[in-house]
């Protein structure tokens, strides 16, 4: 019975870790190109949506911080007291009940904040999707896209002094949105090519985040019900545990995919020999 | 009289045989011996040998000769090799072995940063996305050719890195763009 509570918490922890830190990708190469953007990937509305999403994420993180710390402490106490396999002990039962309460509290906060987060992420994703479709998908051929991307390389010799943070990141969601905002807000110093990469990265990140939020919301509904039953009746039937196991297999069965990240080119754009056949 | 006719006939036959032999020699003099791929480590010498063979009946073996030259050049990587291949391909165009477009695409496939795989006339949504995985697979093969041309033959690490980065950026942007285009376009 109490083991089920611990397992649920562990499962939720995995979700939080994915959601708040490691599963998403971060394109952070700040270029110092001098030419103004010629493609309109980030109008003011998109910029504001990114900012808003970051604020919502920050609110959610702040709300969860205390209760998550509390849960971690209670879980540690439960394990240190060797309560696993010793559920009948009154002290262990008390710890487990407290843990269950904190768990419910955390689920409530999540359930309260995630819908807003979902709306914000979906709105940003949808706006970016339209922009990318129009500006890149419909206005560019694969050859002109390539020329756009390679355009960045000639301006990147000046980027050596700029921070280059691309790649996987263990960064919080709110920090990530904040960096996205900073990147795009200062876009007057960037080339269209780098903006195309940034827009693509943010869009794919949004897609992944939206899917993760949807999965987390499903898990919250299930976990809340389970813990309420656990607190009220103190027992979980084998059928319930079977359902939990099935849901867990579906929800936790696969890890989020990793998208290969672009890396900032090294060195200057000096190409030396120039053939008459050069394209 | 009979003897004189016989001599004349013999003379004509002999002349015909000699003429036929000479004609055969001049139209395909090296067919049997020349179409052997160049050997040795010297690229310039190999290119000369290849050019001689290719303009004397071995033009159908162009790809084989080109691949052999690439292999020979790998033995002595240097920036100047790019120019040697460029000259060779320009010559092949002048000699009518390759069209200008073929020469340009071949050169850029191995020694350029841009991907000839991405040459296209229509929008990404309509042309590239329906075959996104094929495009990426072809780009990946071209990246391997660029590794040979830029890195192993020309010792041009900088431009190979740029080509490699371009591959990764294109992959990322295409993934996002095709996702945004949706399944119907």
Interface residues (C-beta under 8 A of the other chain):
Chain A: X27 X128 X129 X130 X132 X133 X136 X137 X138 X139 X140 X141 X142 X143 X145 X146 X147 X149 X150 X153 X196 X197 X199 X200 X201 X203 X204 X207 X259 X260 X261 X262 X263 X264 X265 X266 X267 X268 X269 X270 X271 X272 X273 X275 X276 X277 X278 X279
Chain B: X79 X80 X82 X83 X86 X89 X90 X103 X104 X105 X107 X108 X111 X112 X113 X114 X115 X116 X118 X119 X120 X121 X122 X123 X124 X125 X127 X128 X129 X135 X156 X158 X159 X161 X162 X165 X166 X168 X169 X170 X171 X172 X173 X174 X175 X176 X177 X178 X179 X180 X181 X182 X185
